[in-house]
Amino acid sequence: MCLSEAQELARSHDFVVGDGPGGIDDVSRTMLLLADLALLPISPSILDLWSVQQATEILRYAQQINGGRPDGRLILNKMRTRDTISRELQSAAPNLGVGVASVVIRDLQAYRDAAQQGTVVTRMGRRAAQAAVEVGALFDELLRDQLQTAHGTSADLTDKEALNG
C-alpha cells in the first residue's frame, strides 16, 4: 500500500493496518510517523533482540516528533514453553522500554502450514484451532487497548460494545 493511500484510509476508517518491512528503512520510518500503534514482533533470538533494539530507537524518535505517538507494543513470537531463550526473552522484554502484549504467540506448526498454503490460521479449522485462538486473543487485546486509549473507555468492554464503538 502506498503511504499516501494509508493517509487517505486513515481519514475514512477507524483502523488501518499496515504491514511494513522489518528493517529500519524509509518506508518503516514513515509508517511509524503515520501510526497510532506500532507492533514489533520479536522471536527468541539474539538477532531479533538487536533488531528490536534498533526499532525501539526509531520508535522513540517518531514519538518525539509526534507528541508521543505511536504507542509501541512488543509481540512475543515463536515462543517455546520449554526453551531457555524463550523464557529469558519473556523476562527481559519488559526492560526494552516498550509495552509487551500479554498474549504470546507460540511456535506452532499451524503458522508454518498456513504460510505454505497461502492462508491464515483462522481459516484452517480444527488443525489450527490453538493458533487461531492465540491470534484472536492478541487481536482482542490490541483492539481493546486502542479503543480504551482513543475513547478513554473502561477495559471491561464486551466485544460487541467494542466493535460498535
Secondary structure as UniProt FT lines:
FT   HELIX           3..12
FT   HELIX           26..34
FT   STRAND          37..42
FT   HELIX           46..65
FT   TURN            66..68
FT   STRAND          71..76
FT   TURN            81..82
FT   HELIX           84..92
FT   HELIX           93..96
FT   STRAND          99..100
FT   HELIX           109..117
FT   HELIX           121..123
FT   HELIX           125..128
FT   HELIX           129..151
FT   TURN            155..156
FT   HELIX           159..164
//
